Amino acid sequence: MFFFKSLSYSCMRLMHGVRQMRTAWADGPEFITQCPIRPGGSYTYRFTIQGQEGTLWWHAHSSWLRATVYGALIIRPKEGDSYPFPKPARETPILLGEWWDADPISVVRTATRTGASPNVSDAYTINGQPGDFYKCSSQDTVIVPVDSGETNLLRIINAALNQQLFFTVANHKLTVVGADAGYLKPFTTNVIMLGPARPPTPRLRQRPGRPFDNTTTTAILEYKAAACAAKGCPAAKPLTATLPAFNDTATATAFTSALRSPKKVPVPQDVDESLVITVGLGLNRCPKGASPSSCQGPNGTRFTASMNNVSFVLPSNWSLLQAHHQGIPGVFTTDFPAAPPVKFDYTGNVSRALWQPTAATKLYRLKYGARVQIIFQGTSIFTAENHPIHLHGYDFYILAEGFGNYNPNTDPKKFNLVDPPMRNTASVPVGGWSAIRFVADNPGVWIMHCHLDVHITWGLAMAFIVDNGIGELESLEQPPLDLPVC
């Protein structure tokens, strides 16, 4: 159980990455599986963790509240079991975040009102502290204690709202052993990179065409048995780490391409549902009669985003799961397209006629047990970006990724159908594509969205309805009595 009480804002929390088998009511996203918890109200999230072990996290899933409302969720081996590697001497959660010298809710509300890109963060943080590169916090830099010769397990979580980050430790090698509450085939690297919702680090990826925060945050790895400390000499200045450039796509791709499962895994070899989903930004024309102050995007437009040319609109009177479960009409439709409505050169020069998507609440229905393949195709509408696409309620296998337009005749030859990594978030490369597969074995309504919060604010999302199977164990549980009302 996880008890959550809302204070100043209507809110809800998400146990990010927990499968929530048959317990979609405990998933948490606003107006998807529940209505917001009103200020002063409370809700108890009840769920069972099954078949997952490692590092996840929890965070608010309403507007931009997760800028400061988040934490680590560590799932340890069952009693009597052990790690698939030597037990570390220490375990340290490392949570990477963003900080605004303003109320983040006011930041996103201003952007929504004006149609412009929101103000970027003023700093990055490690465990809540910006580090010694910022004058305001140089005395409060986080210190991680270690001892010479011991093995330490760092549980790194990128809780940043809108950035993908690089992470490194000066003068040390990192051995990657797991991600998304699952183990990986160990490999050694100098730097790791992952987007929000995935294990990552300080410094970001390029966001062409729009401003971004390109600062760096630090913490200190401090050896307890250092010779200098024993002699009482003045503290040495910490070694400076070297990070890749913020737009180093090659390093980012090399990292994600190195991820493998520890052994052969049951990847669906055949597919029942094959979807191609474009993901990218767009620009809406200024509505007729609107004030110029509400159209402060490029050339008097408003920023938007979409999947398959549908910009996702959250309902406001019912959650999608309630509407599905109770058969409430008029809340959503089930006609989300399985392929782009218009085929074009997705990563080339895109006609401005395709820059404006349709705003709607469209879902895609899956039968219980369906074997699903999704090709995420990035677009260069307005600008190409890397999109961390997160699917609630499921883990999936990432088969391959590449650059340019996905070629259905040649690119499937690149699929890893033996030991691909199992994740809950797939990184769609800048100007590229990513391929995943999973089995629809968890009934409910599950949102799939870009985990850059500015993008989901603009509509870069959709949702699946997964029907019940046969019998109680393949069916959604009944809603809890304390489920928040709208």
Secondary structure, 3 states (H helix, E strand, C coil): CEEEECCCCCECEEEECCCCCCCHHHCCCECCCECCECCCCEEEECCCCCCCCEEEEEEECCCCHHHCCEEEEEECCCCCCCCCCCCCCEEEEEEEEEECCCCHHHHHHHHHHHCCCCCCCCEEEECCECCCCCCCCCCCCCEEEECCCCCEEEEEEECCCCCCEEEECCCCCEEEEEECCEEEEEEEECEEEECCCCCCCCCECCCCCCCCCCCCCCCEEEECCCHHHHHCCCCCCCCCCCCCCCCCHHHHHHHHHCCCCCCCCCCCCCCCEEEEEEEEEEEECCCCCCCHHHCCCCCCCEEEEEECCEEECCCCCCCHHHHHHHCCCCCCECCCCCCCCCCCCCCCCCCHHHCCCEEECEEEEECCCCEEEEEEEECCCCCCCCEEEEECCCCEEEEEEEECCCCCCCHHHHCCCCCCCEECEEEECCCEEEEEEEECCCCEEEEEEECCHHHHHHCCEEEEEECCCCCHHHCCCCCCCCCCCC
